[in-house]
Amino acid sequence: MLTTTKTISINGTSTVDVNGVKTPVTYFNAQIQSDGKYNINQSVQNVELYKENKDVVKADYDEFEAYVETFTE
């Protein structure tokens, strides 16, 4: 018997400017189920930049989560 589910996948990247170049610090990924349940994963790509820019990354995470929640309403 086939069972199917529908999910939405959303990806985001938190970047900082390093010598005029947008450099990825953290990647975000969200999976949203058809019933509105969701999870968000965060993957730090540059630990040094993450430590130096935690406030930026946390603000980006909050913005990402708010965006994800628009798909659960």
CHARMM-style PDB file with segment names, atoms N, HN, CA, C and O in Angstrom:
ATOM      1  N   MET     1       0.852  -1.172   0.000  1.00  0.00      PROA
ATOM      2  CA  MET     1       0.000   0.000   0.000  1.00  0.00      PROA
ATOM      3  C   MET     1       0.904   1.243   0.000  1.00  0.00      PROA
ATOM      4  O   MET     1       1.833   1.345   0.801  1.00  0.00      PROA
ATOM      5  N   LEU     2       0.631   2.140  -0.867  1.00  0.00      PROA
ATOM      6  HN  LEU     2      -0.123   2.058  -1.518  1.00  0.00      PROA
ATOM      7  CA  LEU     2       1.404   3.377  -0.979  1.00  0.00      PROA
ATOM      8  C   LEU     2       0.851   4.431  -0.033  1.00  0.00      PROA
ATOM      9  O   LEU     2      -0.352   4.691   0.000  1.00  0.00      PROA
ATOM     10  N   THR     3       1.745   5.029   0.729  1.00  0.00      PROA
ATOM     11  HN  THR     3       2.723   4.819   0.702  1.00  0.00      PROA
ATOM     12  CA  THR     3       1.396   6.169   1.568  1.00  0.00      PROA
ATOM     13  C   THR     3       2.276   7.327   1.130  1.00  0.00      PROA
ATOM     14  O   THR     3       3.490   7.171   0.994  1.00  0.00      PROA
ATOM     15  N   THR     4       1.680   8.467   0.912  1.00  0.00      PROA
ATOM     16  HN  THR     4       0.695   8.593   1.022  1.00  0.00      PROA
ATOM     17  CA  THR     4       2.452   9.633   0.484  1.00  0.00      PROA
ATOM     18  C   THR     4       2.255  10.777   1.464  1.00  0.00      PROA
ATOM     19  O   THR     4       1.234  10.874   2.146  1.00  0.00      PROA
ATOM     20  N   THR     5       3.251  11.628   1.513  1.00  0.00      PROA
ATOM     21  HN  THR     5       4.079  11.548   0.959  1.00  0.00      PROA
ATOM     22  CA  THR     5       3.154  12.838   2.324  1.00  0.00      PROA
ATOM     23  C   THR     5       3.699  14.003   1.514  1.00  0.00      PROA
ATOM     24  O   THR     5       4.561  13.842   0.650  1.00  0.00      PROA
ATOM     25  N   LYS     6       3.180  15.150   1.814  1.00  0.00      PROA
ATOM     26  HN  LYS     6       2.480  15.281   2.515  1.00  0.00      PROA
ATOM     27  CA  LYS     6       3.638  16.368   1.153  1.00  0.00      PROA
ATOM     28  C   LYS     6       4.436  17.177   2.171  1.00  0.00      PROA
ATOM     29  O   LYS     6       3.967  17.416   3.284  1.00  0.00      PROA
ATOM     30  N   THR     7       5.627  17.593   1.795  1.00  0.00      PROA
ATOM     31  HN  THR     7       6.008  17.400   0.891  1.00  0.00      PROA
ATOM     32  CA  THR     7       6.428  18.465   2.652  1.00  0.00      PROA
ATOM     33  C   THR     7       6.945  19.631   1.820  1.00  0.00      PROA
ATOM     34  O   THR     7       7.097  19.542   0.601  1.00  0.00      PROA
ATOM     35  N   ILE     8       7.205  20.711   2.513  1.00  0.00      PROA
ATOM     36  HN  ILE     8       7.082  20.784   3.502  1.00  0.00      PROA
ATOM     37  CA  ILE     8       7.812  21.882   1.891  1.00  0.00      PROA
ATOM     38  C   ILE     8       9.200  22.020   2.485  1.00  0.00      PROA
ATOM     39  O   ILE     8       9.370  21.934   3.702  1.00  0.00      PROA
ATOM     40  N   SER     9      10.183  22.230   1.643  1.00  0.00      PROA
ATOM     41  HN  SER     9      10.045  22.300   0.655  1.00  0.00      PROA
ATOM     42  CA  SER     9      11.557  22.426   2.097  1.00  0.00      PROA
ATOM     43  C   SER     9      11.976  23.864   1.809  1.00  0.00      PROA
ATOM     44  O   SER     9      11.814  24.361   0.694  1.00  0.00      PROA
ATOM     45  N   ILE    10      12.516  24.522   2.828  1.00  0.00      PROA
ATOM     46  HN  ILE    10      12.649  24.118   3.733  1.00  0.00      PROA
ATOM     47  CA  ILE    10      12.972  25.904   2.682  1.00  0.00      PROA
ATOM     48  C   ILE    10      14.415  25.978   3.157  1.00  0.00      PROA
ATOM     49  O   ILE    10      14.760  25.429   4.204  1.00  0.00      PROA
ATOM     50  N   ASN    11      15.252  26.654   2.387  1.00  0.00      PROA
ATOM     51  HN  ASN    11      14.972  27.099   1.537  1.00  0.00      PROA
ATOM     52  CA  ASN    11      16.658  26.812   2.737  1.00  0.00      PROA
ATOM     53  C   ASN    11      17.009  28.290   2.841  1.00  0.00      PROA
ATOM     54  O   ASN    11      16.439  29.129   2.143  1.00  0.00      PROA
ATOM     55  N   GLY    12      17.950  28.594   3.719  1.00  0.00      PROA
ATOM     56  HN  GLY    12      18.413  27.913   4.286  1.00  0.00      PROA
ATOM     57  CA  GLY    12      18.421  29.966   3.879  1.00  0.00      PROA
ATOM     58  C   GLY    12      19.893  29.976   4.240  1.00  0.00      PROA
ATOM     59  O   GLY    12      20.435  28.967   4.693  1.00  0.00      PROA
ATOM     60  N   THR    13      20.533  31.099   4.044  1.00  0.00      PROA
ATOM     61  HN  THR    13      20.093  31.918   3.676  1.00  0.00      PROA
ATOM     62  CA  THR    13      21.945  31.256   4.359  1.00  0.00      PROA
ATOM     63  C   THR    13      22.162  32.566   5.091  1.00  0.00      PROA
ATOM     64  O   THR    13      21.711  33.620   4.643  1.00  0.00      PROA
ATOM     65  N   SER    14      22.857  32.497   6.222  1.00  0.00      PROA
ATOM     66  HN  SER    14      23.223  31.641   6.586  1.00  0.00      PROA
ATOM     67  CA  SER    14      23.263  33.696   6.947  1.00  0.00      PROA
ATOM     68  C   SER    14      24.674  34.040   6.493  1.00  0.00      PROA
ATOM     69  O   SER    14      25.594  33.231   6.620  1.00  0.00      PROA
ATOM     70  N   THR    15      24.837  35.251   5.961  1.00  0.00      PROA
ATOM     71  HN  THR    15      24.090  35.908   5.858  1.00  0.00      PROA
ATOM     72  CA  THR    15      26.144  35.658   5.449  1.00  0.00      PROA
ATOM     73  C   THR    15      26.608  36.935   6.139  1.00  0.00      PROA
ATOM     74  O   THR    15      25.810  37.702   6.677  1.00  0.00      PROA
ATOM     75  N   VAL    16      27.922  37.136   6.106  1.00  0.00      PROA
ATOM     76  HN  VAL    16      28.570  36.512   5.669  1.00  0.00      PROA
ATOM     77  CA  VAL    16      28.515  38.389   6.568  1.00  0.00      PROA
ATOM     78  C   VAL    16      29.483  38.873   5.497  1.00  0.00      PROA
ATOM     79  O   VAL    16      29.996  38.091   4.697  1.00  0.00      PROA
ATOM     80  N   ASP    17      29.714  40.159   5.504  1.00  0.00      PROA
ATOM     81  HN  ASP    17      29.297  40.794   6.154  1.00  0.00      PROA
ATOM     82  CA  ASP    17      30.622  40.765   4.531  1.00  0.00      PROA
ATOM     83  C   ASP    17      32.061  40.638   5.036  1.00  0.00      PROA
ATOM     84  O   ASP    17      32.398  41.129   6.113  1.00  0.00      PROA
ATOM     85  N   VAL    18      32.901  39.971   4.241  1.00  0.00      PROA
ATOM     86  HN  VAL    18      32.627  39.572   3.366  1.00  0.00      PROA
ATOM     87  CA  VAL    18      34.326  39.837   4.562  1.00  0.00      PROA
ATOM     88  C   VAL    18      35.110  40.385   3.375  1.00  0.00      PROA
ATOM     89  O   VAL    18      35.165  39.767   2.312  1.00  0.00      PROA
ATOM     90  N   ASN    19      35.713  41.549   3.570  1.00  0.00      PROA
ATOM     91  HN  ASN    19      35.669  42.052   4.434  1.00  0.00      PROA
ATOM     92  CA  ASN    19      36.493  42.204   2.506  1.00  0.00      PROA
ATOM     93  C   ASN    19      35.681  42.378   1.228  1.00  0.00      PROA
ATOM     94  O   ASN    19      36.184  42.161   0.125  1.00  0.00      PROA
ATOM     95  N   GLY    20      34.418  42.772   1.390  1.00  0.00      PROA
ATOM     96  HN  GLY    20      34.010  42.948   2.286  1.00  0.00      PROA
ATOM     97  CA  GLY    20      33.563  43.030   0.232  1.00  0.00      PROA
ATOM     98  C   GLY    20      32.926  41.798  -0.368  1.00  0.00      PROA
ATOM     99  O   GLY    20      32.271  41.887  -1.406  1.00  0.00      PROA
ATOM    100  N   VAL    21      33.103  40.647   0.264  1.00  0.00      PROA
ATOM    101  HN  VAL    21      33.636  40.575   1.107  1.00  0.00      PROA
ATOM    102  CA  VAL    21      32.541  39.398  -0.263  1.00  0.00      PROA
ATOM    103  C   VAL    21      31.554  38.831   0.755  1.00  0.00      PROA
ATOM    104  O   VAL    21      31.885  38.670   1.929  1.00  0.00      PROA
ATOM    105  N   LYS    22      30.328  38.527   0.292  1.00  0.00      PROA
ATOM    106  HN  LYS    22      30.059  38.658  -0.663  1.00  0.00      PROA
ATOM    107  CA  LYS    22      29.346  37.893   1.168  1.00  0.00      PROA
ATOM    108  C   LYS    22      29.807  36.460   1.439  1.00  0.00      PROA
ATOM    109  O   LYS    22      29.892  35.637   0.527  1.00  0.00      PROA
ATOM    110  N   THR    23      30.101  36.184   2.701  1.00  0.00      PROA
ATOM    111  HN  THR    23      30.032  36.852   3.441  1.00  0.00      PROA
ATOM    112  CA  THR    23      30.644  34.884   3.086  1.00  0.00      PROA
ATOM    113  C   THR    23      29.620  34.122   3.924  1.00  0.00      PROA
ATOM    114  O   THR    23      29.118  34.644   4.920  1.00  0.00      PROA
ATOM    115  N   PRO    24      29.306  32.879   3.519  1.00  0.00      PROA
ATOM    116  CA  PRO    24      28.344  32.086   4.291  1.00  0.00      PROA
ATOM    117  C   PRO    24      28.888  31.755   5.675  1.00  0.00      PROA
ATOM    118  O   PRO    24      30.036  31.336   5.825  1.00  0.00      PROA
ATOM    119  N   VAL    25      28.046  31.951   6.677  1.00  0.00      PROA
ATOM    120  HN  VAL    25      27.114  32.291   6.555  1.00  0.00      PROA
ATOM    121  CA  VAL    25      28.406  31.602   8.050  1.00  0.00      PROA
ATOM    122  C   VAL    25      27.601  30.387   8.494  1.00  0.00      PROA
ATOM    123  O   VAL    25      28.151  29.434   9.045  1.00  0.00      PROA
ATOM    124  N   THR    26      26.305  30.431   8.250  1.00  0.00      PROA
ATOM    125  HN  THR    26      25.859  31.205   7.802  1.00  0.00      PROA
ATOM    126  CA  THR    26      25.403  29.366   8.690  1.00  0.00      PROA
ATOM    127  C   THR    26      24.335  29.118   7.631  1.00  0.00      PROA
ATOM    128  O   THR    26      23.812  30.048   7.015  1.00  0.00      PROA
ATOM    129  N   TYR    27      24.027  27.843   7.438  1.00  0.00      PROA
ATOM    130  HN  TYR    27      24.451  27.088   7.938  1.00  0.00      PROA
ATOM    131  CA  TYR    27      22.935  27.451   6.556  1.00  0.00      PROA
ATOM    132  C   TYR    27      21.751  27.016   7.411  1.00  0.00      PROA
ATOM    133  O   TYR    27      21.922  26.385   8.454  1.00  0.00      PROA
ATOM    134  N   PHE    28      20.552  27.361   6.959  1.00  0.00      PROA
ATOM    135  HN  PHE    28      20.412  27.874   6.112  1.00  0.00      PROA
ATOM    136  CA  PHE    28      19.325  26.946   7.623  1.00  0.00      PROA
ATOM    137  C   PHE    28      18.514  26.092   6.661  1.00  0.00      PROA
ATOM    138  O   PHE    28      18.495  26.345   5.456  1.00  0.00      PROA
ATOM    139  N   ASN    29      17.841  25.075   7.205  1.00  0.00      PROA
ATOM    140  HN  ASN    29      17.856  24.870   8.183  1.00  0.00      PROA
ATOM    141  CA  ASN    29      16.965  24.233   6.411  1.00  0.00      PROA
ATOM    142  C   ASN    29      15.728  23.933   7.244  1.00  0.00      PROA
ATOM    143  O   ASN    29      15.828  23.586   8.421  1.00  0.00      PROA
ATOM    144  N   ALA    30      14.571  24.070   6.629  1.00  0.00      PROA
ATOM    145  HN  ALA    30      14.490  24.352   5.673  1.00  0.00      PROA
ATOM    146  CA  ALA    30      13.315  23.745   7.305  1.00  0.00      PROA
ATOM    147  C   ALA    30      12.521  22.756   6.464  1.00  0.00      PROA
ATOM    148  O   ALA    30      12.509  22.821   5.235  1.00  0.00      PROA
ATOM    149  N   GLN    31      11.865  21.845   7.156  1.00  0.00      PROA
ATOM    150  HN  GLN    31      11.875  21.792   8.155  1.00  0.00      PROA
ATOM    151  CA  GLN    31      10.939  20.907   6.538  1.00  0.00      PROA
ATOM    152  C   GLN    31       9.582  21.142   7.182  1.00  0.00      PROA
ATOM    153  O   GLN    31       9.441  21.092   8.404  1.00  0.00      PROA
ATOM    154  N   ILE    32       8.587  21.397   6.344  1.00  0.00      PROA
ATOM    155  HN  ILE    32       8.702  21.438   5.351  1.00  0.00      PROA
ATOM    156  CA  ILE    32       7.240  21.657   6.834  1.00  0.00      PROA
ATOM    157  C   ILE    32       6.324  20.539   6.343  1.00  0.00      PROA
ATOM    158  O   ILE    32       6.229  20.282   5.143  1.00  0.00      PROA
ATOM    159  N   GLN    33       5.659  19.887   7.275  1.00  0.00      PROA
ATOM    160  HN  GLN    33       5.736  20.096   8.250  1.00  0.00      PROA
ATOM    161  CA  GLN    33       4.733  18.817   6.934  1.00  0.00      PROA
ATOM    162  C   GLN    33       3.382  19.399   6.543  1.00  0.00      PROA
ATOM    163  O   GLN    33       3.089  20.564   6.811  1.00  0.00      PROA
ATOM    164  N   SER    34       2.582  18.584   5.918  1.00  0.00      PROA
ATOM    165  HN  SER    34       2.821  17.637   5.700  1.00  0.00      PROA
ATOM    166  CA  SER    34       1.275  19.056   5.449  1.00  0.00      PROA
ATOM    167  C   SER    34       0.350  19.447   6.601  1.00  0.00      PROA
ATOM    168  O   SER    34      -0.594  20.210   6.396  1.00  0.00      PROA
ATOM    169  N   ASP    35       0.604  18.939   7.807  1.00  0.00      PROA
ATOM    170  HN  ASP    35       1.372  18.319   7.974  1.00  0.00      PROA
ATOM    171  CA  ASP    35      -0.239  19.304   8.952  1.00  0.00      PROA
ATOM    172  C   ASP    35       0.276  20.545   9.683  1.00  0.00      PROA
ATOM    173  O   ASP    35      -0.269  20.925  10.719  1.00  0.00      PROA
ATOM    174  N   GLY    36       1.328  21.180   9.145  1.00  0.00      PROA
ATOM    175  HN  GLY    36       1.771  20.871   8.303  1.00  0.00      PROA
ATOM    176  CA  GLY    36       1.855  22.415   9.720  1.00  0.00      PROA
ATOM    177  C   GLY    36       3.013  22.227  10.682  1.00  0.00      PROA
ATOM    178  O   GLY    36       3.650  23.204  11.077  1.00  0.00      PROA
ATOM    179  N   LYS    37       3.300  20.988  11.069  1.00  0.00      PROA
ATOM    180  HN  LYS    37       2.782  20.195  10.748  1.00  0.00      PROA
ATOM    181  CA  LYS    37       4.451  20.746  11.927  1.00  0.00      PROA
ATOM    182  C   LYS    37       5.723  21.014  11.125  1.00  0.00      PROA
ATOM    183  O   LYS    37       5.783  20.748   9.925  1.00  0.00      PROA
ATOM    184  N   TYR    38       6.736  21.546  11.809  1.00  0.00      PROA
ATOM    185  HN  TYR    38       6.686  21.762  12.784  1.00  0.00      PROA
ATOM    186  CA  TYR    38       7.976  21.833  11.088  1.00  0.00      PROA
ATOM    187  C   TYR    38       9.190  21.653  11.990  1.00  0.00      PROA
ATOM    188  O   TYR    38       9.089  21.681  13.216  1.00  0.00      PROA
ATOM    189  N   ASN    39      10.338  21.468  11.349  1.00  0.00      PROA
ATOM    190  HN  ASN    39      10.420  21.445  10.353  1.00  0.00      PROA
ATOM    191  CA  ASN    39      11.601  21.485  12.075  1.00  0.00      PROA
ATOM    192  C   ASN    39      12.585  22.339  11.306  1.00  0.00      PROA
ATOM    193  O   ASN    39      12.516  22.448  10.081  1.00  0.00      PROA
ATOM    194  N   ILE    40      13.502  22.943  12.042  1.00  0.00      PROA
ATOM    195  HN  ILE    40      13.558  22.855  13.037  1.00  0.00      PROA
ATOM    196  CA  ILE    40      14.525  23.789  11.447  1.00  0.00      PROA
ATOM    197  C   ILE    40      15.889  23.275  11.895  1.00  0.00      PROA
ATOM    198  O   ILE    40      16.120  23.043  13.081  1.00  0.00      PROA
ATOM    199  N   ASN    41      16.776  23.104  10.939  1.00  0.00      PROA
ATOM    200  HN  ASN    41      16.588  23.292   9.975  1.00  0.00      PROA
ATOM    201  CA  ASN    41      18.147  22.701  11.227  1.00  0.00      PROA
ATOM    202  C   ASN    41      19.080  23.853  10.876  1.00  0.00      PROA
ATOM    203  O   ASN    41      18.832  24.624   9.949  1.00  0.00      PROA
ATOM    204  N   GLN    42      20.151  23.945  11.641  1.00  0.00      PROA
ATOM    205  HN  GLN    42      20.352  23.319  12.394  1.00  0.00      PROA
ATOM    206  CA  GLN    42      21.152  25.003  11.439  1.00  0.00      PROA
ATOM    207  C   GLN    42      22.509  24.332  11.335  1.00  0.00      PROA
ATOM    208  O   GLN    42      22.847  23.476  12.152  1.00  0.00      PROA
ATOM    209  N   SER    43      23.286  24.716  10.334  1.00  0.00      PROA
ATOM    210  HN  SER    43      23.012  25.411   9.670  1.00  0.00      PROA
ATOM    211  CA  SER    43      24.612  24.149  10.129  1.00  0.00      PROA
ATOM    212  C   SER    43      25.629  25.282  10.035  1.00  0.00      PROA
ATOM    213  O   SER    43      25.612  26.066   9.086  1.00  0.00      PROA
ATOM    214  N   VAL    44      26.516  25.362  11.028  1.00  0.00      PROA
ATOM    215  HN  VAL    44      26.531  24.725  11.799  1.00  0.00      PROA
ATOM    216  CA  VAL    44      27.535  26.411  11.055  1.00  0.00      PROA
ATOM    217  C   VAL    44      28.662  26.013  10.107  1.00  0.00      PROA
ATOM    218  O   VAL    44      29.242  24.935  10.242  1.00  0.00      PROA
ATOM    219  N   GLN    45      28.969  26.883   9.150  1.00  0.00      PROA
ATOM    220  HN  GLN    45      28.498  27.758   9.040  1.00  0.00      PROA
ATOM    221  CA  GLN    45      29.992  26.597   8.153  1.00  0.00      PROA
ATOM    222  C   GLN    45      31.342  27.221   8.484  1.00  0.00      PROA
ATOM    223  O   GLN    45      32.380  26.735   8.036  1.00  0.00      PROA
ATOM    224  N   ASN    46      31.328  28.289   9.260  1.00  0.00      PROA
ATOM    225  HN  ASN    46      30.485  28.684   9.623  1.00  0.00      PROA
ATOM    226  CA  ASN    46      32.569  28.973   9.608  1.00  0.00      PROA
ATOM    227  C   ASN    46      32.480  29.350  11.091  1.00  0.00      PROA
ATOM    228  O   ASN    46      31.852  30.346  11.449  1.00  0.00      PROA
ATOM    229  N   VAL    47      33.111  28.549  11.938  1.00  0.00      PROA
ATOM    230  HN  VAL    47      33.621  27.740  11.646  1.00  0.00      PROA
ATOM    231  CA  VAL    47      32.984  28.717  13.387  1.00  0.00      PROA
ATOM    232  C   VAL    47      33.530  30.063  13.835  1.00  0.00      PROA
ATOM    233  O   VAL    47      32.926  30.722  14.681  1.00  0.00      PROA
ATOM    234  N   GLU    48      34.655  30.478  13.286  1.00  0.00      PROA
ATOM    235  HN  GLU    48      35.146  29.942  12.599  1.00  0.00      PROA
ATOM    236  CA  GLU    48      35.254  31.759  13.675  1.00  0.00      PROA
ATOM    237  C   GLU    48      34.319  32.923  13.364  1.00  0.00      PROA
ATOM    238  O   GLU    48      34.088  33.780  14.218  1.00  0.00      PROA
ATOM    239  N   LEU    49      33.779  32.957  12.144  1.00  0.00      PROA
ATOM    240  HN  LEU    49      33.966  32.261  11.450  1.00  0.00      PROA
ATOM    241  CA  LEU    49      32.847  34.017  11.777  1.00  0.00      PROA
ATOM    242  C   LEU    49      31.558  33.918  12.586  1.00  0.00      PROA
ATOM    243  O   LEU    49      30.955  34.937  12.924  1.00  0.00      PROA
ATOM    244  N   TYR    50      31.139  32.703  12.893  1.00  0.00      PROA
ATOM    245  HN  TYR    50      31.629  31.876  12.618  1.00  0.00      PROA
ATOM    246  CA  TYR    50      29.936  32.529  13.706  1.00  0.00      PROA
ATOM    247  C   TYR    50      30.129  33.166  15.079  1.00  0.00      PROA
ATOM    248  O   TYR    50      29.271  33.913  15.550  1.00  0.00      PROA
ATOM    249  N   LYS    51      31.247  32.869  15.710  1.00  0.00      PROA
ATOM    250  HN  LYS    51      31.943  32.262  15.328  1.00  0.00      PROA
ATOM    251  CA  LYS    51      31.516  33.419  17.036  1.00  0.00      PROA
ATOM    252  C   LYS    51      31.586  34.941  17.013  1.00  0.00      PROA
ATOM    253  O   LYS    51      31.144  35.602  17.952  1.00  0.00      PROA
ATOM    254  N   GLU    52      32.141  35.492  15.942  1.00  0.00      PROA
ATOM    255  HN  GLU    52      32.500  34.955  15.179  1.00  0.00      PROA
ATOM    256  CA  GLU    52      32.281  36.943  15.822  1.00  0.00      PROA
ATOM    257  C   GLU    52      30.961  37.630  15.462  1.00  0.00      PROA
ATOM    258  O   GLU    52      30.812  38.833  15.674  1.00  0.00      PROA
ATOM    259  N   ASN    53      30.011  36.876  14.922  1.00  0.00      PROA
ATOM    260  HN  ASN    53      30.133  35.898  14.750  1.00  0.00      PROA
ATOM    261  CA  ASN    53      28.774  37.468  14.400  1.00  0.00      PROA
ATOM    262  C   ASN    53      27.519  36.767  14.900  1.00  0.00      PROA
ATOM    263  O   ASN    53      26.526  36.673  14.179  1.00  0.00      PROA
ATOM    264  N   LYS    54      27.563  36.275  16.136  1.00  0.00      PROA
ATOM    265  HN  LYS    54      28.370  36.352  16.722  1.00  0.00      PROA
ATOM    266  CA  LYS    54      26.408  35.549  16.674  1.00  0.00      PROA
ATOM    267  C   LYS    54      25.133  36.368  16.618  1.00  0.00      PROA
ATOM    268  O   LYS    54      24.059  35.830  16.348  1.00  0.00      PROA
ATOM    269  N   ASP    55      25.243  37.677  16.872  1.00  0.00      PROA
ATOM    270  HN  ASP    55      26.116  38.114  17.091  1.00  0.00      PROA
ATOM    271  CA  ASP    55      24.040  38.516  16.852  1.00  0.00      PROA
ATOM    272  C   ASP    55      23.409  38.553  15.461  1.00  0.00      PROA
ATOM    273  O   ASP    55      22.185  38.545  15.333  1.00  0.00      PROA
ATOM    274  N   VAL    56      24.236  38.593  14.427  1.00  0.00      PROA
ATOM    275  HN  VAL    56      25.231  38.600  14.530  1.00  0.00      PROA
ATOM    276  CA  VAL    56      23.736  38.601  13.050  1.00  0.00      PROA
ATOM    277  C   VAL    56      23.071  37.264  12.728  1.00  0.00      PROA
ATOM    278  O   VAL    56      21.974  37.222  12.171  1.00  0.00      PROA
ATOM    279  N   VAL    57      23.753  36.173  13.088  1.00  0.00      PROA
ATOM    280  HN  VAL    57      24.644  36.207  13.540  1.00  0.00      PROA
ATOM    281  CA  VAL    57      23.220  34.845  12.790  1.00  0.00      PROA
ATOM    282  C   VAL    57      21.907  34.608  13.542  1.00  0.00      PROA
ATOM    283  O   VAL    57      20.956  34.067  12.977  1.00  0.00      PROA
ATOM    284  N   LYS    58      21.856  35.008  14.804  1.00  0.00      PROA
ATOM    285  HN  LYS    58      22.629  35.447  15.263  1.00  0.00      PROA
ATOM    286  CA  LYS    58      20.628  34.829  15.576  1.00  0.00      PROA
ATOM    287  C   LYS    58      19.475  35.652  14.990  1.00  0.00      PROA
ATOM    288  O   LYS    58      18.336  35.187  14.958  1.00  0.00      PROA
ATOM    289  N   ALA    59      19.764  36.854  14.534  1.00  0.00      PROA
ATOM    290  HN  ALA    59      20.690  37.232  14.560  1.00  0.00      PROA
ATOM    291  CA  ALA    59      18.730  37.677  13.893  1.00  0.00      PROA
ATOM    292  C   ALA    59      18.268  37.023  12.594  1.00  0.00      PROA
ATOM    293  O   ALA    59      17.075  37.014  12.291  1.00  0.00      PROA
ATOM    294  N   ASP    60      19.210  36.478  11.828  1.00  0.00      PROA
ATOM    295  HN  ASP    60      20.179  36.485  12.075  1.00  0.00      PROA
ATOM    296  CA  ASP    60      18.852  35.789  10.588  1.00  0.00      PROA
ATOM    297  C   ASP    60      18.014  34.545  10.875  1.00  0.00      PROA
ATOM    298  O   ASP    60      17.068  34.246  10.146  1.00  0.00      PROA
ATOM    299  N   TYR    61      18.366  33.818  11.943  1.00  0.00      PROA
ATOM    300  HN  TYR    61      19.134  34.061  12.535  1.00  0.00      PROA
ATOM    301  CA  TYR    61      17.581  32.644  12.330  1.00  0.00      PROA
ATOM    302  C   TYR    61      16.151  33.048  12.652  1.00  0.00      PROA
ATOM    303  O   TYR    61      15.201  32.412  12.196  1.00  0.00      PROA
ATOM    304  N   ASP    62      16.001  34.105  13.437  1.00  0.00      PROA
ATOM    305  HN  ASP    62      16.773  34.622  13.807  1.00  0.00      PROA
ATOM    306  CA  ASP    62      14.659  34.579  13.797  1.00  0.00      PROA
ATOM    307  C   ASP    62      13.863  34.961  12.551  1.00  0.00      PROA
ATOM    308  O   ASP    62      12.675  34.658  12.444  1.00  0.00      PROA
ATOM    309  N   GLU    63      14.527  35.624  11.618  1.00  0.00      PROA
ATOM    310  HN  GLU    63      15.493  35.870  11.704  1.00  0.00      PROA
ATOM    311  CA  GLU    63      13.858  36.006  10.361  1.00  0.00      PROA
ATOM    312  C   GLU    63      13.480  34.763   9.556  1.00  0.00      PROA
ATOM    313  O   GLU    63      12.394  34.697   8.980  1.00  0.00      PROA
ATOM    314  N   PHE    64      14.381  33.780   9.520  1.00  0.00      PROA
ATOM    315  HN  PHE    64      15.263  33.834   9.988  1.00  0.00      PROA
ATOM    316  CA  PHE    64      14.115  32.536   8.799  1.00  0.00      PROA
ATOM    317  C   PHE    64      12.920  31.806   9.417  1.00  0.00      PROA
ATOM    318  O   PHE    64      12.035  31.335   8.702  1.00  0.00      PROA
ATOM    319  N   GLU    65      12.904  31.716  10.743  1.00  0.00      PROA
ATOM    320  HN  GLU    65      13.623  32.098  11.323  1.00  0.00      PROA
ATOM    321  CA  GLU    65      11.805  31.026  11.417  1.00  0.00      PROA
ATOM    322  C   GLU    65      10.471  31.737  11.163  1.00  0.00      PROA
ATOM    323  O   GLU    65       9.452  31.083  10.940  1.00  0.00      PROA
ATOM    324  N   ALA    66      10.475  33.048  11.197  1.00  0.00      PROA
ATOM    325  HN  ALA    66      11.302  33.580  11.379  1.00  0.00      PROA
ATOM    326  CA  ALA    66       9.253  33.809  10.919  1.00  0.00      PROA
ATOM    327  C   ALA    66       8.766  33.524   9.493  1.00  0.00      PROA
ATOM    328  O   ALA    66       7.563  33.403   9.259  1.00  0.00      PROA
ATOM    329  N   TYR    67       9.698  33.419   8.548  1.00  0.00      PROA
ATOM    330  HN  TYR    67      10.675  33.518   8.738  1.00  0.00      PROA
ATOM    331  CA  TYR    67       9.333  33.112   7.171  1.00  0.00      PROA
ATOM    332  C   TYR    67       8.731  31.711   7.084  1.00  0.00      PROA
ATOM    333  O   TYR    67       7.716  31.508   6.418  1.00  0.00      PROA
ATOM    334  N   VAL    68       9.356  30.748   7.754  1.00  0.00      PROA
ATOM    335  HN  VAL    68      10.181  30.912   8.295  1.00  0.00      PROA
ATOM    336  CA  VAL    68       8.851  29.370   7.752  1.00  0.00      PROA
ATOM    337  C   VAL    68       7.423  29.333   8.313  1.00  0.00      PROA
ATOM    338  O   VAL    68       6.555  28.644   7.778  1.00  0.00      PROA
ATOM    339  N   GLU    69       7.197  30.071   9.378  1.00  0.00      PROA
ATOM    340  HN  GLU    69       7.902  30.631   9.813  1.00  0.00      PROA
ATOM    341  CA  GLU    69       5.877  30.065  10.016  1.00  0.00      PROA
ATOM    342  C   GLU    69       4.777  30.602   9.113  1.00  0.00      PROA
ATOM    343  O   GLU    69       3.605  30.289   9.326  1.00  0.00      PROA
ATOM    344  N   THR    70       5.125  31.405   8.107  1.00  0.00      PROA
ATOM    345  HN  THR    70       6.076  31.659   7.934  1.00  0.00      PROA
ATOM    346  CA  THR    70       4.097  31.891   7.186  1.00  0.00      PROA
ATOM    347  C   THR    70       3.485  30.753   6.366  1.00  0.00      PROA
ATOM    348  O   THR    70       2.392  30.901   5.819  1.00  0.00      PROA
ATOM    349  N   PHE    71       4.181  29.630   6.281  1.00  0.00      PROA
ATOM    350  HN  PHE    71       5.069  29.510   6.725  1.00  0.00      PROA
ATOM    351  CA  PHE    71       3.673  28.471   5.536  1.00  0.00      PROA
ATOM    352  C   PHE    71       2.846  27.536   6.411  1.00  0.00      PROA
ATOM    353  O   PHE    71       2.293  26.553   5.919  1.00  0.00      PROA
ATOM    354  N   THR    72       2.758  27.839   7.710  1.00  0.00      PROA
ATOM    355  HN  THR    72       3.208  28.638   8.110  1.00  0.00      PROA
ATOM    356  CA  THR    72       2.020  26.958   8.611  1.00  0.00      PROA
ATOM    357  C   THR    72       0.690  27.555   9.041  1.00  0.00      PROA
ATOM    358  O   THR    72      -0.040  26.938   9.817  1.00  0.00      PROA
ATOM    359  N   GLU    73       0.368  28.733   8.557  1.00  0.00      PROA
ATOM    360  HN  GLU    73       0.961  29.234   7.928  1.00  0.00      PROA
ATOM    361  CA  GLU    73      -0.864  29.416   8.957  1.00  0.00      PROA
ATOM    362  C   GLU    73      -2.035  28.978   8.103  1.00  0.00      PROA
ATOM    363  OT1 GLU    73      -3.154  29.452   8.299  1.00  0.00      PROA
TER     364      GLU     73
END
